[in-house]
């Protein structure tokens, strides 16, 4: 097996360490294991061995020439969207069936300040690379083939990259970024309690007006760095343990799965070992916050809905199912009571074993209809001004 495919094998082993892939998505691994078997045997082509054909009435062996099939023969070229007056399509396939074999090389080829949208059609596969989209390249779309079959993967940590913010497998600094049906993963080792510098970000979203449909975000501590700007997430799967959605963006999450992979807590213990969010609003003047609408919270461990990374942290959950992984107190002020008067943590019409508000911290708010209405749709992020329709 070549070095390239040993890397893929190592990646599969790393991925198997996550709770999600061990439990709820074994089909994902069957897919990759089968694909690894094929590409490791023949990275360029697949050979059908000569076969024996016994003719009726004769015991005569006839050799036929080996039949060779190019790996690109079955490439779904009809699936590629055509170029239009407003869009250009780049095709990316790691086996060489397109113009580009890596995502970063395609990003590098985009014209600076291009007013047209560049649709990067990314074929099935694991793309083991670190990707950066600079401010100078707006209007880029990553179009995968499904979040369980298309993934961008890297394994940096805060230690290896000289800071949590820089550990992201994908960093987006441009405006009007869109991603559909693709996963963003950081497969660095899951940190143990007390580990320093083990934060490992899957994606950092630092540009304004970004939208994600049907995407997956996989990591442990600090999975999704929702850094700054207005963002939209729809039908996404987000996995992590500690502060796995963090940052200071103004974002709406609709119909998303929020899955904790924190360690199991022994019966009778009341320890906390994770948090869904850590919002970083530093002052009352900052127009930011996280709103979760019709989401589902599950997984393992005992976690908070959020903790106040900065003094004016702002997070609400509405119409969300919360399993009993959510601790009864619900929220945490980062162990700084001085933040209790400035943070805004609200819940509205939530259900499930973790949605009981009778033991919530005193500063958590049970929102009324008027308060909640500000957070329940895309108007929260001015979506009518910029959010594109899902095509």
C-alpha positions in Angstrom: 0.0 0.0 0.0 1.5 3.4 -1.0 2.1 6.2 1.4 -1.0 8.0 0.1 -3.3 5.1 0.9 -1.6 4.5 4.3 -2.7 8.1 5.1 -6.2 7.3 4.2 -6.1 4.1 6.3 -4.8 6.2 9.3 -7.6 8.6 8.7 -10.2 5.9 8.9 -8.7 4.7 12.2 -8.8 8.2 13.6 -12.4 8.6 12.5 -13.4 5.4 14.1 -12.4 6.9 17.4 -15.4 9.3 17.4 -18.7 8.4 19.0 -20.8 9.3 16.0 -19.0 7.0 13.6 -18.9 4.1 16.1 -22.6 4.3 16.8 -24.8 6.1 14.3 -23.1 6.1 11.0 -21.5 2.7 10.3 -22.6 2.9 6.7 -20.2 5.8 6.3 -17.4 3.5 7.3 -18.5 0.7 5.1 -18.4 3.1 2.2 -14.9 4.3 3.0 -13.5 0.9 3.7 -14.8 -0.5 0.5 -13.4 2.5 -1.4 -10.1 2.2 0.3 -9.9 -1.5 -0.8 -10.4 -0.5 -4.4 -8.1 2.5 -4.5 -5.3 0.8 -2.6 -5.3 -2.0 -5.1 -5.4 0.2 -8.2 -5.0 3.9 -7.8 -5.3 4.5 -11.6 -7.3 1.7 -13.1 -9.1 -1.5 -12.3 -8.0 -4.7 -14.0 -10.4 -7.5 -14.8 -8.2 -10.7 -14.9 -8.2 -12.9 -17.9 -10.8 -15.6 -17.6 -11.4 -19.1 -18.8 -14.2 -19.8 -21.2 -15.1 -23.4 -21.7 -16.7 -23.9 -25.1 -19.5 -26.4 -25.3 -18.3 -29.8 -26.4 -14.7 -28.9 -26.0 -12.3 -28.8 -23.1 -10.4 -26.1 -24.8 -8.9 -23.2 -22.8 -9.1 -19.8 -24.5 -7.2 -16.8 -23.1 -8.6 -13.4 -23.5 -6.8 -10.2 -23.1 -7.1 -8.3 -19.9 -9.8 -5.8 -20.0 -8.8 -2.4 -18.6 -11.2 0.1 -17.2 -10.2 3.7 -16.4 -11.3 4.7 -12.9 -12.9 7.8 -14.5 -15.2 5.7 -16.7 -18.0 5.9 -14.2 -17.5 9.6 -13.3 -20.9 11.3 -13.2 -20.2 14.1 -15.7 -23.9 14.8 -16.3 -24.1 15.9 -12.6 -21.9 18.9 -13.1 -23.9 22.2 -13.3 -23.2 24.1 -16.5 -21.6 27.5 -16.5 -24.0 30.4 -16.7 -23.8 34.2 -17.0 -23.6 34.4 -13.2 -21.8 31.1 -12.3 -18.6 29.2 -13.1 -18.2 25.5 -12.2 -14.9 24.0 -11.0 -14.8 20.2 -10.9 -12.7 18.6 -8.1 -12.0 14.8 -7.9 -9.1 13.3 -5.9 -8.6 10.5 -8.5 -7.9 13.0 -11.3 -11.2 12.8 -13.2 -11.6 16.6 -13.1 -9.6 19.7 -13.5 -8.5 19.7 -9.9 -7.5 16.9 -7.5 -7.5 19.2 -4.4 -9.9 21.7 -3.0 -7.2 24.3 -2.2 -5.8 24.2 -5.7 -9.3 25.0 -7.0 -9.6 27.9 -4.5 -6.2 29.2 -5.6 -7.4 29.3 -9.2 -10.5 31.5 -8.5 -10.0 35.0 -9.8 -9.6 37.7 -7.1 -12.7 39.7 -6.4 -14.7 37.6 -8.9 -18.3 38.9 -9.1 -19.5 35.6 -10.4 -20.3 32.7 -8.1 -17.8 29.9 -8.4 -19.4 26.5 -7.8 -16.9 23.9 -6.7 -18.4 20.6 -7.5 -16.6 18.2 -5.2 -16.8 14.5 -6.0 -17.2 11.8 -3.3 -14.1 11.2 -1.2 -12.0 12.2 1.8 -9.9 15.3 0.9 -7.1 15.3 3.5 -5.9 18.9 3.3 -6.1 22.2 5.1 -8.1 24.7 3.1 -8.1 28.5 3.4 -10.5 30.9 1.5 -9.1 34.4 1.8 -11.1 37.6 1.9 -10.2 38.4 -1.7 -12.2 35.4 -3.0 -16.0 35.9 -2.4 -18.9 34.0 -3.8 -17.6 30.5 -3.5 -19.8 27.4 -3.2 -18.6 24.0 -2.0 -21.0 21.5 -3.4 -20.4 18.0 -2.0 -22.3 14.8 -2.8 -23.5 14.2 0.7 -22.1 14.9 4.1 -21.5 11.1 4.7 -19.6 10.7 1.4 -17.7 13.9 0.9 -15.4 15.4 3.6 -12.5 17.8 4.1 -10.3 16.6 6.8 -7.2 17.8 8.7 -5.8 17.2 12.2 -4.2 20.4 13.6 -4.6 21.4 17.2 -4.1 24.6 19.1 -0.6 23.4 19.9 0.4 22.4 16.4 -1.0 25.5 14.7 0.0 28.1 17.4 -3.6 28.9 18.5 -7.1 27.5 18.5 -8.3 29.8 15.8 -5.6 28.6 13.4 -6.3 24.9 13.9 -9.3 24.8 11.6 -9.3 22.3 8.8 -11.1 24.9 6.7 -10.9 28.6 7.2 -13.4 30.9 5.4 -12.7 34.7 5.5 -14.5 35.7 2.3 -18.1 36.9 2.0 -21.0 35.0 0.5 -19.6 31.5 1.1 -22.0 28.6 0.6 -21.5 24.9 1.5 -23.9 22.1 0.6 -23.8 18.4 1.4 -20.2 18.2 2.6 -18.5 17.5 5.9 -15.8 19.5 7.7 -13.7 17.4 10.1 -10.8 17.7 12.5 -9.6 14.2 13.4 -6.9 15.3 16.0 -7.0 13.0 19.1 -9.9 13.5 21.4 -8.5 15.5 24.4 -8.3 14.0 27.8 -9.4 16.0 30.9 -6.7 18.6 31.6 -5.1 18.5 28.2 -3.6 21.9 27.3 -3.7 23.1 23.7 -5.8 20.1 22.4 -8.6 22.3 20.9 -9.1 21.2 17.3 -11.4 23.2 15.0 -13.1 21.7 12.0 -14.1 25.0 10.3 -13.7 28.6 11.1 -16.3 30.9 9.5 -15.0 34.4 9.6 -16.7 36.0 6.6 -20.1 37.7 6.5 -23.2 36.1 4.8 -22.2 32.4 4.9 -24.8 29.6 4.5 -24.6 25.9 5.1 -27.2 23.3 3.9 -27.0 19.6 4.8 -23.4 19.8 6.1 -21.6 17.8 8.8 -19.1 19.3 11.3 -17.1 16.7 13.2 -14.6 17.2 16.1 -14.4 17.2 19.8 -13.4 20.4 21.6 -14.2 23.6 19.6 -15.6 21.9 16.5 -17.3 24.8 14.8 -15.7 28.2 15.2 -18.7 30.5 14.3 -16.3 33.4 14.4 -18.0 36.6 13.1 -20.5 37.8 10.6 -24.1 36.6 9.8 -24.4 32.9 9.1 -27.2 30.4 8.4 -27.1 26.6 9.1 -29.9 24.3 7.9 -30.3 20.5 8.3 -26.7 20.2 9.5 -25.1 17.6 11.8 -22.7 19.1 14.4 -20.7 16.9 16.8 -18.4 17.8 19.6 -17.9 17.8 23.3 -16.6 21.0 24.9 -17.8 24.4 23.5 -18.4 22.7 20.2 -20.1 25.7 18.7 -18.2 28.8 19.7 -17.4 32.3 18.4 -19.0 35.8 18.2 -21.1 35.5 15.0 -24.8 36.2 14.6 -26.1 32.9 13.4 -29.4 31.0 12.9 -29.4 27.2 13.2 -32.5 25.5 11.9 -33.4 21.8 12.0 -29.9 20.8 13.0 -28.6 17.8 15.0 -26.4 18.8 17.9 -24.6 15.7 19.2 -22.5 15.5 22.3 -19.6 13.0 22.3 -18.6 13.8 25.9 -17.7 10.8 28.0 -20.5 9.0 29.8 -21.1 10.2 33.3 -21.5 7.5 36.0 -24.9 7.1 37.6 -25.1 9.2 40.7 -22.4 11.7 39.6 -23.3 15.3 38.9 -20.1 16.3 37.1 -20.3 18.4 33.8 -18.1 17.4 31.0 -19.2 19.5 28.0 -21.1 22.4 26.6 -22.9 22.9 23.3 -22.1 26.6 22.9 -19.6 29.3 24.1 -20.7 32.6 22.6 -18.2 35.4 22.7 -20.1 38.6 22.7 -17.9 41.1 24.6 -20.1 44.2 24.9 -23.7 45.3 24.6 -22.8 47.2 21.4 -22.0 44.0 19.5 -24.8 42.7 17.3 -24.3 39.0 17.6 -25.8 35.8 19.1 -26.7 32.2 18.3 -30.3 31.2 17.7 -31.3 27.5 17.5 -34.7 26.7 16.1 -36.3 23.2 15.8 -33.0 21.5 16.6 -32.3 18.2 18.3 -29.7 17.8 21.1 -28.5 14.3 21.9 -25.5 12.1 22.4 -23.6 11.3 25.6 -22.2 13.0 28.7 -23.7 15.7 30.9 -23.4 19.1 29.3 -24.6 22.7 29.4 -26.5 24.4 26.7 -23.9 27.1 26.8 -21.3 28.9 28.9 -20.5 32.6 28.8 -17.1 32.7 27.0 -17.4 36.5 27.1 -19.5 38.8 29.5 -22.4 39.5 27.0 -22.8 36.0 25.7 -26.2 35.6 23.8 -27.8 32.3 23.0 -31.4 31.1 22.6 -33.0 27.7 21.9 -36.6 27.5 20.6 -38.8 24.5 19.6 -35.7 22.3 20.3 -35.7 18.7 21.7 -33.2 18.3 24.5 -32.4 14.9 25.7 -31.3 14.3 29.3 -27.6 14.9 28.3 -28.5 18.6 29.2 -27.8 19.2 32.9 -30.7 20.5 35.0 -29.1 23.9 35.5 -28.8 24.3 31.8 -26.2 27.1 31.6 -22.9 28.4 33.1 -21.5 31.9 33.6 -17.9 30.7 33.1 -17.7 30.7 36.9 -17.9 34.5 36.9 -21.1 35.7 38.7 -20.4 39.2 37.5 -21.6 38.1 34.1 -25.1 37.1 35.3 -26.5 40.5 34.7 -25.2 40.9 31.2 -25.5 37.5 29.5 -28.7 36.6 27.6 -29.7 32.9 27.7 -33.2 32.1 26.7 -35.4 29.1 26.0 -38.8 28.9 24.3 -41.1 26.0 23.8 -38.5 23.3 24.1 -39.2 19.6 24.8 -37.5 16.5 26.1 -35.8 15.3 29.3 -33.3 18.1 29.3 -35.8 20.9 28.7 -37.3 21.0 32.2 -36.5 24.6 33.4 -37.5 24.1 37.0 -33.8 23.9 38.1 -32.3 26.3 35.6 -29.8 28.9 36.8 -31.4 32.2 37.9 -30.2 34.2 35.0 -31.7 31.9 32.3 -34.8 33.3 30.7 -38.0 31.6 29.8 -39.0 33.7 26.8 -42.5 34.9 26.0 -43.9 35.0 22.5 -42.8 38.6 21.8 -39.3 38.0 23.0 -38.9 34.8 21.1 -40.2 36.2 17.8 -37.0 38.1 17.3 -35.0 34.9 16.9 -37.3 32.4 15.1 -36.6 33.0 11.4 -34.0 34.4 9.0 -34.9 38.0 9.8 -32.7 37.5 12.9 -29.7 37.5 10.5 -31.2 39.9 7.9 -31.6 36.9 5.7 -34.0 38.7 3.4 -31.1 40.9 2.3 -28.6 38.2 1.4 -29.6 34.6 2.1 -29.7 32.8 -1.3 -32.5 30.3 -2.0 -31.4 26.6 -1.7 -31.0 25.5 -5.3 
